[in-house]
Amino acid sequence: MTKTQPKQLVVCVDNDGYPASLEKRKIYIALRDAAAEKHGMLRIVDESGEDYLYPKTLFRSIALPQAVRRAVLAA
């Protein structure tokens, strides 16, 4: 996956089955992946900078003010 593709911000609302990989209430970057979304999955970037597929039901999309979004993506 290239890191230049469109990104969205999501918050983890459930980490059942993935307690070592996902933290509840944490904001993650989701990379757009049409094939994964057809299967109910999201491509999430973790702390290592790698992306993995997780069930979409574990996350909710969030909208942030543009300045905050830029700061989160730059961090």
ZIWO-V216350 format. One record per residue. N is the residue number from 0. SS is DSSP state (@ for helix, = for strand, . for the rest). PSI is psi in whole degrees, -180 to 180 (NA if undefined). Layout:
BEGIN
n=N ss=SS psi=PSI
n=N ss=SS psi=PSI
END
This chain:
BEGIN
n=0 ss=. psi=138
n=1 ss=. psi=152
n=2 ss=. psi=5
n=3 ss=. psi=1
n=4 ss=. psi=161
n=5 ss=. psi=143
n=6 ss== psi=149
n=7 ss== psi=157
n=8 ss== psi=136
n=9 ss== psi=157
n=10 ss== psi=138
n=11 ss== psi=125
n=12 ss=. psi=-8
n=13 ss=. psi=134
n=14 ss=. psi=21
n=15 ss=. psi=127
n=16 ss=. psi=-11
n=17 ss=. psi=41
n=18 ss=. psi=-26
n=19 ss=. psi=-18
n=20 ss=. psi=-30
n=21 ss=. psi=143
n=22 ss=. psi=129
n=23 ss=. psi=145
n=24 ss=. psi=8
n=25 ss=. psi=143
n=26 ss== psi=133
n=27 ss== psi=157
n=28 ss== psi=128
n=29 ss== psi=126
n=30 ss== psi=137
n=31 ss=. psi=129
n=32 ss=. psi=97
n=33 ss=@ psi=-40
n=34 ss=@ psi=-43
n=35 ss=@ psi=-41
n=36 ss=@ psi=-31
n=37 ss=@ psi=-24
n=38 ss=. psi=14
n=39 ss=. psi=27
n=40 ss== psi=157
n=41 ss== psi=144
n=42 ss== psi=108
n=43 ss== psi=135
n=44 ss== psi=125
n=45 ss=. psi=-173
n=46 ss=. psi=-24
n=47 ss=. psi=-10
n=48 ss=. psi=-3
n=49 ss=. psi=156
n=50 ss== psi=141
n=51 ss== psi=156
n=52 ss== psi=135
n=53 ss== psi=155
n=54 ss== psi=134
n=55 ss=@ psi=-28
n=56 ss=@ psi=-15
n=57 ss=@ psi=-7
n=58 ss== psi=159
n=59 ss== psi=139
n=60 ss== psi=146
n=61 ss=. psi=149
n=62 ss=. psi=129
n=63 ss=. psi=155
n=64 ss=. psi=148
n=65 ss=@ psi=-42
n=66 ss=@ psi=-40
n=67 ss=@ psi=-42
n=68 ss=@ psi=-47
n=69 ss=@ psi=-42
n=70 ss=@ psi=-42
n=71 ss=@ psi=-44
n=72 ss=@ psi=-28
n=73 ss=@ psi=-21
n=74 ss=. psi=NA
END
